[in-house]
Amino acid sequence: SSQAWAAAERIVRSEAFLEAFRLRRTDFDRLLDPVWRAKALGRPTVDEALWCARIAVEETSDFVSCVRRAIAFDHATHVNASIAGAIAGTMYGPDGIPPAWWESLLG
């Protein structure tokens, strides 16, 4: 989980990524600054939602726990859970999502 974030940070900070999406390094440096971790209360801002998702991913070891941890921030829960769930889904794969959750989506 911490390793996954480190790998993702290396990618988004790379020149190739920044150039491909026409992004500024300073935007990512500000957004990924660890000072935001302590300020992450779950309010609906990009920086807080990203850090809430990161905390949820780092503090858990399965899909369900990750999504529930993101919801526990108690503000903008749908945003936090969506971001954390997307990341956890890539980490744990489709088998990490409970069958009941899949069935509710299909219904």
N, C-alpha and C positions, 0 to 999 in steps of 0.2 A: 504494500500500500504506500508506504513512504517512498519505496523504490519506484513505484509506478508514477508518483507525482514528480519525482526527480527526472525520470525519463521524459515525461510530458513537458516539463519545464525546459529541458535541453532542446526539445524539438521546437517549441514556440519561441525560444530565444535565438534559434539559429538564423543566420542570414538568409538562407534559402526560404525558410518559412515566412519571415518578415517581408522579404521581397515578393514572394508569390502572392501574398494577400495584401500587399501595400500597407503594411502596418508599421507603426513607430515603436522602436525598442523602449523608449521612455514610458509608453503606455503599459507595456508588459512589466517593466521594472516596478512601476508604481503599484500595479494590480497584484503582483506576486510578492510584494514586500511583506515579510513576516510580521510587521507591526500590525497588520490587519487581523491576524489570528486572534489577538486579545480583544479586538473590537467586534468580532463576529457575533452579532445577536440575532441574525436571521432577518433583518429588515430587507425589504425588496430593492436592494441596490446590487449592482453587478459584483462589486468587491465583496460585500458581505455574503452574497449567495455562493460565490465561488469558495470562500473560506469555510462556510458552513458545510458545503459538500466535501471539501478537503478534510476537514475535521472528522466528518462522519465516515469517510473512507478509511482514514488512518486509525480511527478508534474501534473499528469493527473488523470482523473476519468473514462475513457472509452478506449476501444481498439483502435479506430481510432486516438484519440488524442495522445495516447501513442506512436503508431508507427510514427506518424507525428513528435512528439517531438524528438524521437530518430533520425529521418532523419535530423532534424534541426541542428545536430551537424556538419554536412557538411563534414565530413571525414569518410570514410569507412561506408557509410550510409547503405549499404546492411547488414553488420555485426551487426551494432547497432540495426537496425530495426528487424533483425531476432531474436536477443536475446530478445529485448523488446517485440516483437510480441509473442514470445513463452510464456513469462511470463504473458503478458496481456491476452493471450488466455486461460491460466489456471485460471486466476482471473475472467474473464468475461464470459467465456464459448463460445460455438459456436454461441449462439444468439447475442453475442456482436460484431461479425464480420458482416459487412454489406453484404446483399445478393449479391450485384454487385461484391464484392470482391470474394465471393465463386464462382460465375458464371465464373469469369475470370480464376480462377484456374481450373475449370472443362473443360473449352473450350480448 
